[in-house]
Amino acid sequence: MERWKTIEADDCTWHVRAVKNPDLGTEPGQSILEFQPEGGTLPPRRLVVDDAALETMTDEDLRFAYLKALPIGGDHYGRPGKRMTDMK
């Protein structure tokens, strides 16, 4: 399942998609919410969610998920680090 939505957070437009990829830590019944910043000004973020939650998520739910998502290429505190191999 893959679908794109758009939200506004941290003074930036984020494109959101749901990705199924067991190599990135999903189990059956789970997807990864991936937040890509428009213009690439901030690091992308990811969060694992249940597939059932995706069908009912509102824009407010997506913004809350964004706050819980961790930046790709950094640690929990947002410090820079190695980018994931599946990123451009």
N, CA, C and O atoms as a GROMACS GRO file, in nm:
protein
  352
    1MET      N    1   0.085  -0.117   0.000
    1MET     CA    2   0.000   0.000   0.000
    1MET      C    3   0.090   0.123   0.000
    1MET      O    4   0.184   0.134   0.079
    2GLU      N    5   0.059   0.212  -0.088
    2GLU     CA    6   0.135   0.336  -0.090
    2GLU      C    7   0.040   0.447  -0.131
    2GLU      O    8  -0.028   0.438  -0.233
    3ARG      N    9   0.035   0.550  -0.053
    3ARG     CA   10  -0.049   0.663  -0.088
    3ARG      C   11   0.014   0.789  -0.031
    3ARG      O   12   0.077   0.784   0.074
    4TRP      N   13  -0.002   0.898  -0.098
    4TRP     CA   14   0.059   1.024  -0.057
    4TRP      C   15  -0.046   1.118  -0.001
    4TRP      O   16  -0.156   1.130  -0.054
    5LYS      N   17  -0.008   1.185   0.106
    5LYS     CA   18  -0.086   1.295   0.163
    5LYS      C   19   0.012   1.407   0.191
    5LYS      O   20   0.133   1.388   0.179
    6THR      N   21  -0.039   1.521   0.227
    6THR     CA   22   0.047   1.636   0.258
    6THR      C   23   0.001   1.698   0.388
    6THR      O   24  -0.119   1.714   0.411
    7ILE      N   25   0.098   1.732   0.476
    7ILE     CA   26   0.067   1.803   0.599
    7ILE      C   27   0.164   1.920   0.614
    7ILE      O   28   0.269   1.923   0.549
    8GLU      N   29   0.129   2.014   0.700
    8GLU     CA   30   0.216   2.127   0.734
    8GLU      C   31   0.262   2.108   0.878
    8GLU      O   32   0.180   2.090   0.968
    9ALA      N   33   0.394   2.112   0.899
    9ALA     CA   34   0.451   2.101   1.034
    9ALA      C   35   0.590   2.163   1.034
    9ALA      O   36   0.662   2.154   0.934
   10ASP      N   37   0.628   2.225   1.144
   10ASP     CA   38   0.761   2.287   1.157
   10ASP      C   39   0.791   2.383   1.041
   10ASP      O   40   0.902   2.384   0.989
   11ASP      N   41   0.692   2.462   1.002
   11ASP     CA   42   0.708   2.560   0.895
   11ASP      C   43   0.754   2.495   0.764
   11ASP      O   44   0.832   2.555   0.689
   12CYS      N   45   0.707   2.375   0.737
   12CYS     CA   46   0.747   2.301   0.618
   12CYS      C   47   0.629   2.216   0.569
   12CYS      O   48   0.546   2.174   0.649
   13THR      N   49   0.624   2.192   0.439
   13THR     CA   50   0.525   2.100   0.383
   13THR      C   51   0.588   1.961   0.376
   13THR      O   52   0.699   1.945   0.325
   14TRP      N   53   0.517   1.862   0.428
   14TRP     CA   54   0.566   1.724   0.432
   14TRP      C   55   0.475   1.636   0.348
   14TRP      O   56   0.353   1.640   0.360
   15HIS      N   57   0.536   1.556   0.261
   15HIS     CA   58   0.463   1.457   0.182
   15HIS      C   59   0.469   1.326   0.259
   15HIS      O   60   0.577   1.280   0.296
   16VAL      N   61   0.353   1.266   0.282
   16VAL     CA   62   0.342   1.147   0.365
   16VAL      C   63   0.302   1.029   0.278
   16VAL      O   64   0.210   1.040   0.196
   17ARG      N   65   0.369   0.915   0.296
   17ARG     CA   66   0.328   0.794   0.227
   17ARG      C   67   0.338   0.676   0.321
   17ARG      O   68   0.418   0.677   0.415
   18ALA      N   69   0.259   0.575   0.295
   18ALA     CA   70   0.263   0.451   0.372
   18ALA      C   71   0.338   0.348   0.288
   18ALA      O   72   0.306   0.327   0.171
   19VAL      N   73   0.439   0.283   0.350
   19VAL     CA   74   0.524   0.188   0.280
   19VAL      C   75   0.525   0.057   0.356
   19VAL      O   76   0.536   0.056   0.478
   20LYS      N   77   0.515  -0.054   0.284
   20LYS     CA   78   0.532  -0.186   0.344
   20LYS      C   79   0.671  -0.234   0.306
   20LYS      O   80   0.702  -0.247   0.187
   21ASN      N   81   0.755  -0.261   0.405
   21ASN     CA   82   0.889  -0.309   0.377
   21ASN      C   83   0.942  -0.384   0.499
   21ASN      O   84   0.986  -0.322   0.595
   22PRO      N   85   0.938  -0.519   0.495
   22PRO     CA   86   0.987  -0.597   0.609
   22PRO      C   87   1.135  -0.571   0.640
   22PRO      O   88   1.178  -0.588   0.754
   23ASP      N   89   1.212  -0.529   0.540
   23ASP     CA   90   1.354  -0.500   0.562
   23ASP      C   91   1.374  -0.377   0.650
   23ASP      O   92   1.482  -0.357   0.706
   24LEU      N   93   1.271  -0.294   0.663
   24LEU     CA   94   1.283  -0.173   0.743
   24LEU      C   95   1.213  -0.186   0.878
   24LEU      O   96   1.194  -0.086   0.947
   25GLY      N   97   1.174  -0.307   0.916
   25GLY     CA   98   1.121  -0.328   1.050
   25GLY      C   99   0.971  -0.347   1.060
   25GLY      O  100   0.917  -0.345   1.171
   26THR      N  101   0.902  -0.364   0.948
   26THR     CA  102   0.758  -0.387   0.958
   26THR      C  103   0.728  -0.536   0.971
   26THR      O  104   0.800  -0.620   0.918
   27GLU      N  105   0.622  -0.564   1.040
   27GLU     CA  106   0.572  -0.700   1.055
   27GLU      C  107   0.440  -0.708   0.980
   27GLU      O  108   0.388  -0.605   0.938
   28PRO      N  109   0.384  -0.829   0.962
   28PRO     CA  110   0.253  -0.838   0.897
   28PRO      C  111   0.152  -0.749   0.970
   28PRO      O  112   0.144  -0.750   1.093
   29GLY      N  113   0.076  -0.673   0.894
   29GLY     CA  114  -0.023  -0.583   0.952
   29GLY      C  115   0.032  -0.446   0.989
   29GLY      O  116  -0.038  -0.366   1.052
   30GLN      N  117   0.157  -0.418   0.951
   30GLN     CA  118   0.218  -0.289   0.980
   30GLN      C  119   0.270  -0.224   0.853
   30GLN      O  120   0.301  -0.293   0.755
   31SER      N  121   0.278  -0.093   0.854
   31SER     CA  122   0.338  -0.014   0.746
   31SER      C  123   0.427   0.092   0.808
   31SER      O  124   0.420   0.119   0.928
   32ILE      N  125   0.509   0.151   0.726
   32ILE     CA  126   0.593   0.262   0.770
   32ILE      C  127   0.534   0.391   0.714
   32ILE      O  128   0.511   0.402   0.593
   33LEU      N  129   0.508   0.487   0.801
   33LEU     CA  130   0.471   0.621   0.755
   33LEU      C  131   0.600   0.696   0.731
   33LEU      O  132   0.682   0.711   0.821
   34GLU      N  133   0.617   0.743   0.610
   34GLU     CA  134   0.739   0.815   0.575
   34GLU      C  135   0.702   0.959   0.545
   34GLU      O  136   0.616   0.986   0.462
   35PHE      N  137   0.768   1.051   0.612
   35PHE     CA  138   0.746   1.194   0.596
   35PHE      C  139   0.865   1.252   0.520
   35PHE      O  140   0.976   1.254   0.572
   36GLN      N  141   0.841   1.301   0.398
   36GLN     CA  142   0.946   1.361   0.315
   36GLN      C  143   0.923   1.511   0.309
   36GLN      O  144   0.816   1.555   0.269
   37PRO      N  145   1.023   1.592   0.348
   37PRO     CA  146   1.006   1.738   0.344
   37PRO      C  147   1.012   1.790   0.201
   37PRO      O  148   1.095   1.745   0.121
   38GLU      N  149   0.926   1.885   0.170
   38GLU     CA  150   0.930   1.946   0.037
   38GLU      C  151   1.057   2.029   0.027
   38GLU      O  152   1.087   2.109   0.115
   39GLY      N  153   1.130   2.010  -0.078
   39GLY     CA  154   1.253   2.086  -0.098
   39GLY      C  155   1.374   2.025  -0.029
   39GLY      O  156   1.485   2.074  -0.047
   40GLY      N  157   1.356   1.919   0.048
   40GLY     CA  158   1.468   1.850   0.111
   40GLY      C  159   1.544   1.934   0.213
   40GLY      O  160   1.663   1.912   0.233
   41THR      N  161   1.476   2.029   0.277
   41THR     CA  162   1.544   2.118   0.371
   41THR      C  163   1.567   2.054   0.508
   41THR      O  164   1.654   2.099   0.583
   42LEU      N  165   1.490   1.951   0.542
   42LEU     CA  166   1.503   1.881   0.669
   42LEU      C  167   1.516   1.732   0.642
   42LEU      O  168   1.478   1.686   0.534
   43PRO      N  169   1.570   1.655   0.739
   43PRO     CA  170   1.581   1.511   0.715
   43PRO      C  171   1.443   1.444   0.715
   43PRO      O  172   1.355   1.484   0.792
   44PRO      N  173   1.423   1.343   0.630
   44PRO     CA  174   1.297   1.269   0.631
   44PRO      C  175   1.277   1.200   0.765
   44PRO      O  176   1.371   1.184   0.842
   45ARG      N  177   1.153   1.160   0.793
   45ARG     CA  178   1.119   1.093   0.919
   45ARG      C  179   1.037   0.969   0.888
   45ARG      O  180   0.967   0.963   0.787
   46ARG      N  181   1.046   0.869   0.978
   46ARG     CA  182   0.968   0.746   0.962
   46ARG      C  183   0.911   0.701   1.096
   46ARG      O  184   0.966   0.728   1.202
   47LEU      N  185   0.796   0.631   1.086
   47LEU     CA  186   0.730   0.576   1.204
   47LEU      C  187   0.653   0.451   1.161
   47LEU      O  188   0.584   0.454   1.059
   48VAL      N  189   0.664   0.343   1.237
   48VAL     CA  190   0.588   0.220   1.209
   48VAL      C  191   0.450   0.234   1.271
   48VAL      O  192   0.437   0.271   1.388
   49VAL      N  193   0.346   0.203   1.192
   49VAL     CA  194   0.207   0.211   1.238
   49VAL      C  195   0.131   0.086   1.193
   49VAL      O  196   0.173   0.018   1.099
   50ASP      N  197   0.021   0.056   1.260
   50ASP     CA  198  -0.066  -0.054   1.220
   50ASP      C  199  -0.142  -0.016   1.094
   50ASP      O  200  -0.184   0.099   1.077
   51ASP      N  201  -0.159  -0.114   1.004
   51ASP     CA  202  -0.233  -0.089   0.880
   51ASP      C  203  -0.375  -0.040   0.908
   51ASP      O  204  -0.426   0.047   0.838
   52ALA      N  205  -0.438  -0.094   1.011
   52ALA     CA  206  -0.575  -0.056   1.043
   52ALA      C  207  -0.585   0.093   1.077
   52ALA      O  208  -0.687   0.157   1.048
   53ALA      N  209  -0.481   0.148   1.138
   53ALA     CA  210  -0.482   0.290   1.175
   53ALA      C  211  -0.475   0.380   1.051
   53ALA      O  212  -0.528   0.491   1.053
   54LEU      N  213  -0.411   0.333   0.945
   54LEU     CA  214  -0.395   0.415   0.825
   54LEU      C  215  -0.529   0.453   0.762
   54LEU      O  216  -0.546   0.563   0.711
   55GLU      N  217  -0.623   0.361   0.767
   55GLU     CA  218  -0.753   0.384   0.702
   55GLU      C  219  -0.833   0.494   0.770
   55GLU      O  220  -0.917   0.558   0.706
   56THR      N  221  -0.808   0.517   0.899
   56THR     CA  222  -0.889   0.614   0.972
   56THR      C  223  -0.812   0.739   1.014
   56THR      O  224  -0.868   0.825   1.083
   57MET      N  225  -0.685   0.753   0.973
   57MET     CA  226  -0.604   0.867   1.015
   57MET      C  227  -0.654   0.997   0.953
   57MET      O  228  -0.675   1.007   0.832
   58THR      N  229  -0.672   1.096   1.039
   58THR     CA  230  -0.708   1.230   0.996
   58THR      C  231  -0.580   1.312   0.980
   58THR      O  232  -0.471   1.264   1.012
   59ASP      N  233  -0.592   1.434   0.932
   59ASP     CA  234  -0.474   1.521   0.921
   59ASP      C  235  -0.413   1.546   1.059
   59ASP      O  236  -0.290   1.553   1.072
   60GLU      N  237  -0.497   1.558   1.161
   60GLU     CA  238  -0.445   1.578   1.297
   60GLU      C  239  -0.370   1.453   1.344
   60GLU      O  240  -0.266   1.465   1.409
   61ASP      N  241  -0.421   1.335   1.312
   61ASP     CA  242  -0.350   1.211   1.347
   61ASP      C  243  -0.214   1.205   1.278
   61ASP      O  244  -0.116   1.160   1.337
   62LEU      N  245  -0.209   1.249   1.152
   62LEU     CA  246  -0.082   1.250   1.079
   62LEU      C  247   0.017   1.347   1.142
   62LEU      O  248   0.136   1.317   1.151
   63ARG      N  249  -0.031   1.463   1.187
   63ARG     CA  250   0.059   1.558   1.254
   63ARG      C  251   0.112   1.501   1.385
   63ARG      O  252   0.228   1.521   1.420
   64PHE      N  253   0.027   1.429   1.459
   64PHE     CA  254   0.072   1.365   1.583
   64PHE      C  255   0.174   1.256   1.551
   64PHE      O  256   0.274   1.242   1.622
   65ALA      N  257   0.150   1.178   1.445
   65ALA     CA  258   0.246   1.074   1.405
   65ALA      C  259   0.378   1.139   1.364
   65ALA      O  260   0.485   1.085   1.394
   66TYR      N  261   0.372   1.253   1.297
   66TYR     CA  262   0.493   1.326   1.259
   66TYR      C  263   0.576   1.360   1.382
   66TYR      O  264   0.699   1.346   1.381
   67LEU      N  265   0.510   1.405   1.488
   67LEU     CA  266   0.582   1.441   1.611
   67LEU      C  267   0.650   1.320   1.674
   67LEU      O  268   0.754   1.334   1.739
   68LYS      N  269   0.593   1.202   1.656
   68LYS     CA  270   0.652   1.080   1.712
   68LYS      C  271   0.760   1.019   1.622
   68LYS      O  272   0.843   0.942   1.669
   69ALA      N  273   0.758   1.054   1.493
   69ALA     CA  274   0.852   0.995   1.396
   69ALA      C  275   0.993   1.047   1.422
   69ALA      O  276   1.013   1.163   1.459
   70LEU      N  277   1.090   0.960   1.401
   70LEU     CA  278   1.230   0.996   1.420
   70LEU      C  279   1.294   1.032   1.287
   70LEU      O  280   1.262   0.972   1.185
   71PRO      N  281   1.384   1.131   1.287
   71PRO     CA  282   1.452   1.168   1.163
   71PRO      C  283   1.538   1.052   1.112
   71PRO      O  284   1.601   0.980   1.189
   72ILE      N  285   1.539   1.035   0.980
   72ILE     CA  286   1.626   0.936   0.917
   72ILE      C  287   1.766   0.996   0.910
   72ILE      O  288   1.781   1.112   0.873
   73GLY      N  289   1.864   0.919   0.945
   73GLY     CA  290   2.001   0.968   0.936
   73GLY      C  291   2.047   1.038   1.062
   73GLY      O  292   2.156   1.094   1.065
   74GLY      N  293   1.967   1.034   1.166
   74GLY     CA  294   2.006   1.092   1.294
   74GLY      C  295   1.963   1.000   1.406
   74GLY      O  296   1.897   0.899   1.382
   75ASP      N  297   2.000   1.032   1.526
   75ASP     CA  298   1.957   0.950   1.638
   75ASP      C  299   1.832   1.012   1.701
   75ASP      O  300   1.776   1.107   1.647
   76HIS      N  301   1.791   0.960   1.813
   76HIS     CA  302   1.669   1.005   1.880
   76HIS      C  303   1.672   1.154   1.913
   76HIS      O  304   1.567   1.217   1.923
   77TYR      N  305   1.791   1.210   1.931
   77TYR     CA  306   1.803   1.350   1.969
   77TYR      C  307   1.820   1.442   1.849
   77TYR      O  308   1.840   1.563   1.866
   78GLY      N  309   1.811   1.386   1.726
   78GLY     CA  310   1.820   1.467   1.606
   78GLY      C  311   1.961   1.500   1.562
   78GLY      O  312   1.981   1.580   1.471
   79ARG      N  313   2.060   1.437   1.627
   79ARG     CA  314   2.198   1.462   1.585
   79ARG      C  315   2.221   1.392   1.451
   79ARG      O  316   2.166   1.284   1.428
   80PRO      N  317   2.301   1.451   1.364
   80PRO     CA  318   2.324   1.390   1.233
   80PRO      C  319   2.396   1.257   1.245
   80PRO      O  320   2.470   1.232   1.340
   81GLY      N  321   2.372   1.174   1.148
   81GLY     CA  322   2.435   1.042   1.146
   81GLY      C  323   2.434   0.987   1.006
   81GLY      O  324   2.409   1.060   0.910
   82LYS      N  325   2.460   0.860   0.994
   82LYS     CA  326   2.464   0.795   0.864
   82LYS      C  327   2.323   0.783   0.807
   82LYS      O  328   2.230   0.742   0.876
   83ARG      N  329   2.307   0.820   0.680
   83ARG     CA  330   2.178   0.809   0.614
   83ARG      C  331   2.148   0.663   0.583
   83ARG      O  332   2.239   0.584   0.559
   84MET      N  333   2.020   0.628   0.584
   84MET     CA  334   1.981   0.491   0.556
   84MET      C  335   2.008   0.458   0.409
   84MET      O  336   2.003   0.544   0.322
   85THR      N  337   2.036   0.330   0.384
   85THR     CA  338   2.077   0.288   0.250
   85THR      C  339   1.967   0.301   0.146
   85THR      O  340   1.998   0.310   0.027
   86ASP      N  341   1.841   0.303   0.185
   86ASP     CA  342   1.733   0.313   0.088
   86ASP      C  343   1.699   0.457   0.051
   86ASP      O  344   1.608   0.481  -0.029
   87MET      N  345   1.769   0.552   0.107
   87MET     CA  346   1.744   0.694   0.077
   87MET      C  347   1.836   0.739  -0.035
   87MET      O  348   1.945   0.685  -0.053
   88LYS      N  349   1.790   0.838  -0.112
   88LYS     CA  350   1.870   0.892  -0.223
   88LYS      C  351   1.981   0.977  -0.172
   88LYS      O  352   2.059   1.031  -0.250
   0.00000   0.00000   0.00000
